[in-house]
Amino acid sequence: MSADGPAGPAVGEAVVGEPFVDAVKPLVDAMGGELLPPARAGEEDVVLSWEGREVVAVRLPQLSDSLDQILAALERKHGRPLAELDRKTKQAVVRTLEARGAFSVRHGVETVAGALGVSRFTVYNYLNRSETR
C-alpha cells in the first residue's frame, strides 16, 4: 500500500484517517494490538471491514505480550508501579488479572508476582482469598 492508499494515509504500519479506524484504535491499543493496512495482513491477523470494504487489519499480541500490556495499563491506572501499591489494592489487582485470564498464560503467576513485588505464594494466597469471597 502506498503512503496514501485506499484506507487513508499509513503512518509506519498503522492506518489513520478513517473514522472506523479512529473508532477501533483505542480498543486495539488497550489490547496491545497493532493496526495494519489490509494488504499487509497475515494469516493470524484479523481484517475488519466497514460498509463492504476492508478497512484495516489488526495484529493481536501474543498472550505473554498481552499480560505485559495489561500490567502496564494497571500501572498507568494506579499512577505508580504495582509493587508500590498497598496489600488491599494488590489483591484487587490480582482479582482483575484473574478475570482477564492472566493466570492462564505460561508463567503468569511469576510475571504478576514480579510486577507486584511479592512471591508466587502471595499471589496464590490472593487468588485463594478471592475464591472464598
MOCOR-V11755 format. One record per residue. N is the residue number from 1. RES is the residue in one letter. PSI is psi in radians with two decimals (* if undefined). OMEGA is omega in whole degrees, -180 to 180 (NA if undefined). Layout:
n	res	psi	omega
N	RES	PSI	OMEGA
N	RES	PSI	OMEGA
This chain:
n	res	psi	omega
1	M	2.42	178
2	S	3.03	-180
3	A	-0.48	177
4	D	1.15	-179
5	G	-3.06	-176
6	P	-0.35	-180
7	A	0.32	180
8	G	3.03	-179
9	P	2.50	178
10	A	2.39	176
11	V	1.83	-172
12	G	-2.08	178
13	E	-0.25	-175
14	A	2.61	177
15	V	2.29	-179
16	V	2.89	174
17	G	-0.16	176
18	E	2.30	178
19	P	-0.69	180
20	F	-0.76	180
21	V	-0.76	178
22	D	-0.58	-179
23	A	-0.67	-177
24	V	-0.27	-176
25	K	-0.79	179
26	P	-0.64	178
27	L	-0.81	179
28	V	-0.74	178
29	D	-0.74	-179
30	A	-0.54	179
31	M	-0.15	-177
32	G	0.35	-180
33	G	-3.12	-179
34	E	2.39	176
35	L	2.38	-180
36	L	2.71	170
37	P	2.50	-178
38	P	-0.60	-179
39	A	-0.34	-179
40	R	0.06	-177
41	A	2.41	174
42	G	-3.12	-178
43	E	-0.62	-177
44	E	-0.14	-179
45	D	2.76	179
46	V	2.07	179
47	V	2.19	-180
48	L	2.32	179
49	S	2.64	178
50	W	2.24	179
51	E	0.78	173
52	G	0.11	177
53	R	2.61	177
54	E	2.20	-174
55	V	-0.76	-175
56	V	2.66	173
57	A	2.59	179
58	V	2.18	174
59	R	1.97	-179
60	L	2.60	-180
61	P	2.82	171
62	Q	2.69	-178
63	L	-0.72	-179
64	S	-0.62	176
65	D	-0.62	179
66	S	-0.71	180
67	L	-0.75	177
68	D	-0.69	178
69	Q	-0.74	180
70	I	-0.77	179
71	L	-0.73	179
72	A	-0.69	179
73	A	-0.67	178
74	L	-0.65	176
75	E	-0.74	178
76	R	-0.73	-179
77	K	-0.73	-177
78	H	-0.18	175
79	G	0.28	178
80	R	2.92	177
81	P	2.50	-178
82	L	-0.53	180
83	A	-0.35	-179
84	E	-0.03	-179
85	L	2.73	176
86	D	2.92	-175
87	R	-0.79	-178
88	K	-0.73	180
89	T	-0.66	176
90	K	-0.69	177
91	Q	-0.71	178
92	A	-0.68	177
93	V	-0.76	179
94	V	-0.71	177
95	R	-0.74	178
96	T	-0.80	-180
97	L	-0.68	178
98	E	-0.76	180
99	A	-0.50	-179
100	R	0.10	175
101	G	0.31	-176
102	A	-0.49	-174
103	F	0.06	173
104	S	-0.16	178
105	V	2.42	178
106	R	2.31	-178
107	H	0.35	180
108	G	-0.78	-179
109	V	-0.77	-180
110	E	-0.74	-180
111	T	-0.79	180
112	V	-0.76	179
113	A	-0.76	178
114	G	-0.74	-180
115	A	-0.61	-179
116	L	-0.22	-178
117	G	0.58	179
118	V	3.04	178
119	S	2.86	174
120	R	-0.69	180
121	F	-0.75	179
122	T	-0.73	178
123	V	-0.77	178
124	Y	-0.68	176
125	N	-0.75	177
126	Y	-0.71	179
127	L	-0.78	179
128	N	-0.67	179
129	R	-0.69	-179
130	S	-0.49	178
131	E	-0.49	-178
132	T	-0.09	-179
133	R	*	NA
